[in-house]
Amino acid sequence: MKKLLSRFEEGWDKRSIVFTLFRLGCNLTRGFFHRIFFKSSKGWLLLVGKNALIRQSNYLSVGKEFIAEDHCEINCLSKRGIVFGDRVTIGKYALIRPTGMYGGEIGEGLKVGNNSNIGPFAYIGCSGYIEIGNNVMISPRVSIYAENHNFSSILEPMKDQGVTRQFVIIEDDCWITANSVILAGVRIGRGSIVAAGSVVTKDVPPYSIVGGVPAKVIGNRAEQFVNQ
Ligand SMILES: CC(C)(COP(=O)(O)OP(=O)(O)OC[C@H]1O[C@@H](n2cnc3c(N)ncnc32)[C@H](O)[C@@H]1OP(=O)(O)O)[C@@H](O)C(=O)NCCC(=O)NCCS
């Protein structure tokens, strides 16, 4: 209890603390019941928010201290499953979708390492395999697409030409900032930052800062560090 209360720093009034603890209790209770249906779960401390939808959760493995915030939707039916490491948070209204809702080919899935978070309103289309490393921060409204529609023929609708699935890899310690879009087949190197509103179409070298549409290198964290 002491440890729990120590999270509330100066400025928290009693009423806010009580309501926050009450909400934690509700989310913990929901987490307790959801956990029963997961493929595996390392710990008992799981928080599942109000109206969070976790479908086909027998394909979901979670580590310790998993948090699914209010209204997020995690669809789990996939070839490799959805695997979350320890202390992973899925933000409000985030949507994780490996496979179509009403049939179609089963998608590949998603793996997220330890201490990583997916921000509010994110869209993670993991029909191709998406791997997110440890200590990765994904800010609000980021979209990641591991699939493209085929469009080589002009004689038939693109809708009927199928899709090509590819991986997306985000290595450890990256920050993918607000409103950016990561396209299929891209690897984002360790320690990189994707600036707000960027569209990443190519691999990003380690420790780079990339920005713009399409995203280009605008800085290098390693050089900045050496020059400090
Ligand atoms: C990437 C970021 C951290 C860089 O911050 P910074 O080091 O202070 O960068 P600066 O503002 O000094 O800009 C450096 C250069 O990058 C450019 N740049 C910065 N952000 C950019 C962006 N989003 N897209 C394109 N170019 C950008 C600047 O125009 C500048 O170019 P110049 O040298 O030609 O003038 C910041 O721009 C950013 O995108 N922050 C994200 C905020 C966010 O999403 N927060 C969510 C918190 S959960």
The ligand as a Gaussian input file, in Angstrom:
#p B3LYP/6-31G(d) Opt

LIG

0 1
 C       11.641000      15.070000     -33.322000
 C       11.597000      16.168000     -32.281000
 C       11.655000      15.538000     -30.888000
 C       12.842000      17.007000     -32.547000
 O       12.919000      18.022000     -31.612000
 P       14.192000      19.038000     -31.651000
 O       15.466000      18.288000     -31.536000
 O       13.918000      20.079000     -30.624000
 O       14.147000      19.589000     -33.119000
 P       14.123000      21.079000     -33.631000
 O       12.811000      21.702000     -33.336000
 O       15.374000      21.763000     -33.144000
 O       14.222000      20.875000     -35.217000
 C       15.404000      20.402000     -35.837000
 C       15.134000      20.338000     -37.332000
 O       14.205000      19.268000     -37.574000
 C       13.040000      19.779000     -38.231000
 N       11.870000      19.082000     -37.662000
 C       11.498000      19.043000     -36.382000
 N       10.367000      18.334000     -36.259000
 C       10.029000      17.937000     -37.495000
 C        8.942000      17.188000     -38.002000
 N        8.004000      16.702000     -37.201000
 N        8.903000      16.939000     -39.320000
 C        9.856000      17.435000     -40.148000
 N       10.911000      18.158000     -39.704000
 C       10.992000      18.414000     -38.413000
 C       13.006000      21.242000     -37.889000
 O       12.293000      21.968000     -38.885000
 C       14.481000      21.587000     -37.880000
 O       14.943000      21.757000     -39.200000
 P       15.986000      22.933000     -39.582000
 O       17.228000      22.613000     -38.789000
 O       16.152000      22.787000     -41.061000
 O       15.344000      24.192000     -39.160000
 C       10.300000      17.026000     -32.363000
 O       10.333000      17.820000     -33.544000
 C        9.042000      16.175000     -32.412000
 O        8.606000      15.719000     -33.465000
 N        8.418000      15.925000     -31.240000
 C        7.296000      15.038000     -31.115000
 C        6.316000      15.482000     -30.066000
 C        5.355000      14.399000     -29.718000
 O        4.866000      13.655000     -30.544000
 N        5.048000      14.272000     -28.446000
 C        4.197000      13.217000     -27.984000
 C        4.577000      12.895000     -26.590000
 S        3.817000      11.375000     -26.087000

